[in-house]
């Protein structure tokens, strides 16, 4: 009997199924025969601690404080990493996963991934945002925390088996700043679900005006 490959997604700054990029990735894997689980916080009205949507198991943890200041971020992430490790261990003991797919920000999830790499679990780093630059934009400084974010990003690249980049610019960051082999970095863009688009015939007046 062939065991289906199991993929665990871990996201912190959004939730499932409301994160469109992660949810489409998860659905794509499910449609191609993978078992899929997701760990995410309870937010945006998604408060069930556990549910199954379209065959995907979603485990949500409490998020008592969503930060917008530096000290708040530390408490938010400490709360999240404890829950993420607990839930990932609970999932692994019930149904071992073969891949751990983390979506940044934040970039601390390499800590959990490192533990599972010891168990031969592959680490996929889905690079959504450049956290160090985002920090500078938000707080207008390059202080100790900025260099911590650079270090976390470096470890995330270093430990990852595969990097998924949102565009060519992020791919270059993975290769140049992250020192990744270009053969292990893949650009996966995020687009609308065409099945949900309502298409209308072109307006002839506007079409004619554009050609003037």
C-alpha positions in Angstrom: 0.0 0.0 0.0 1.5 3.4 -1.1 1.3 6.0 1.6 0.2 9.5 0.4 2.7 12.2 0.9 1.6 14.6 3.7 2.4 18.3 3.5 2.1 20.6 6.6 1.6 24.3 5.9 2.4 26.8 8.7 1.3 30.4 8.5 1.3 33.1 11.2 0.2 36.4 9.7 -3.0 35.2 8.1 -5.4 32.3 8.4 -6.9 29.6 6.3 -8.8 29.5 4.0 -8.6 33.3 3.8 -4.9 33.5 2.8 -5.5 33.2 -1.0 -1.9 32.3 -2.0 -1.5 29.6 0.7 -5.0 28.2 0.2 -4.5 27.8 -3.6 -1.2 26.1 -3.0 -2.9 23.7 -0.5 -5.8 23.0 -2.9 -3.3 22.3 -5.7 -1.5 19.7 -3.6 -4.8 18.2 -2.5 -6.0 17.9 -6.1 -2.7 16.1 -7.0 -3.1 13.4 -4.4 -1.3 14.9 -1.3 -2.6 14.9 2.2 -2.6 18.5 3.4 -2.8 20.0 6.9 -2.5 23.7 7.9 -1.6 25.4 11.1 -2.7 29.0 11.4 -4.0 31.5 14.0 -7.6 32.2 14.9 -8.4 35.6 13.3 -10.6 37.4 10.8 -13.6 35.4 12.2 -12.1 32.0 11.6 -12.3 30.8 15.2 -12.8 27.1 15.0 -9.8 25.3 16.5 -10.1 22.4 14.0 -12.1 21.8 10.9 -11.9 20.2 7.5 -12.5 22.3 4.3 -12.3 20.6 0.9 -10.5 17.7 2.4 -7.8 19.9 4.0 -7.4 19.7 7.8 -7.0 23.2 9.4 -5.7 23.6 13.0 -6.1 27.1 14.4 -4.5 28.3 17.6 -5.5 31.3 19.9 -4.0 34.6 19.0 -4.7 36.8 22.1 -2.7 39.8 20.8 -2.1 41.0 17.2 0.8 43.4 17.4 1.5 46.7 15.8 4.5 47.7 17.9 7.9 46.0 18.4 7.3 44.6 21.9 3.9 43.4 20.9 5.4 41.5 18.0 7.7 39.6 20.4 4.8 38.5 22.5 2.7 37.6 19.5 5.4 35.5 18.0 6.3 33.7 21.3 2.6 32.8 21.7 2.5 31.6 18.1 5.6 29.5 18.1 4.6 27.6 21.2 1.2 26.8 19.7 2.7 25.9 16.2 5.2 23.5 17.7 2.6 21.9 19.9 0.1 21.5 17.0 2.8 20.3 14.6 3.9 17.6 17.0 0.3 16.6 17.6 -0.2 16.3 13.8 3.1 14.5 13.3 2.4 11.8 15.9 -1.0 11.2 14.4 0.0 11.3 10.7 3.7 12.0 10.0 4.2 14.7 7.4 6.9 14.6 4.7 7.1 18.3 3.9 6.8 21.4 6.0 5.8 24.4 4.0 6.2 27.7 5.9 5.0 31.1 4.6 6.7 34.2 5.9 6.4 36.7 7.5 7.6 36.1 10.1 10.9 34.3 9.5 11.2 32.4 12.8 9.5 29.3 11.5 12.9 27.8 10.5 13.2 27.0 14.2 10.4 24.5 14.0 11.5 23.3 10.6 15.0 22.5 12.0 13.5 20.1 14.5 11.6 18.2 11.8 14.6 18.2 9.4 16.2 15.9 12.1 13.3 13.6 11.3 14.0 13.8 7.5 11.1 16.2 6.8 11.8 18.5 3.8 11.6 22.2 4.4 9.9 24.5 1.9 10.4 28.2 2.5 7.6 30.2 0.8 9.2 33.7 0.7 6.3 36.2 0.6 7.9 39.3 2.0 11.3 40.7 2.6 11.0 41.2 6.4 14.2 43.3 7.0 13.1 45.9 4.4 9.5 45.8 5.7 10.9 46.5 9.2 12.8 49.5 8.0 9.8 50.9 6.1 7.6 50.5 9.2 9.9 51.7 11.9 12.4 53.9 9.8 15.5 52.5 11.4 18.1 49.8 11.1 18.6 48.7 14.7 19.3 45.4 16.5 15.9 43.9 15.4 16.7 44.7 11.8 19.8 42.6 11.9 18.0 39.8 13.8 15.5 39.7 10.9 18.4 39.5 8.4 19.8 36.6 10.5 16.4 34.8 10.6 16.0 35.2 6.9 19.5 33.8 6.4 18.8 30.7 8.5 15.5 30.3 6.6 17.3 30.2 3.3 20.1 28.1 4.7 17.8 25.3 6.1 15.3 25.2 3.3 15.4 22.5 0.7 13.3 24.5 -1.7 12.5 28.2 -1.9 9.3 29.5 -3.5 9.6 33.2 -4.5 6.7 35.4 -5.5 8.6 37.1 -8.4 12.0 37.4 -10.1 13.2 40.1 -7.7 12.6 37.8 -4.7 14.3 35.0 -6.6 17.4 37.1 -7.0 17.4 37.9 -3.2 17.2 34.1 -2.5 20.2 33.5 -4.8 22.3 36.5 -4.0 21.5 37.3 -0.3 20.4 33.8 0.6 23.2 32.0 -1.3 20.7 29.5 -2.7 21.4 27.5 -5.7 19.2 28.8 -8.5 18.0 25.3 -9.2 16.3 25.2 -5.8 14.5 28.5 -6.2 11.1 28.6 -8.0 8.9 31.6 -8.9 5.3 30.9 -8.2 3.0 33.8 -8.9 -0.3 34.6 -7.3 -3.3 35.3 -9.6 -7.1 35.3 -9.5 -9.1 32.1 -9.7 -10.4 32.2 -13.2 -13.3 30.0 -12.4 -14.7 32.8 -10.1 -14.3 35.6 -12.6 -17.4 37.0 -14.3 -16.5 37.9 -17.9 -18.4 40.5 -19.9 -18.3 41.2 -23.6 -16.2 44.3 -24.5 -18.0 47.7 -24.7 -17.7 48.7 -28.3 -17.8 52.4 -27.6 -14.8 52.2 -25.2 -13.0 49.9 -27.6 -13.4 52.4 -30.5 -12.4 55.3 -28.3 -9.1 53.5 -27.3 -8.2 53.2 -31.0 -8.5 57.0 -31.7 
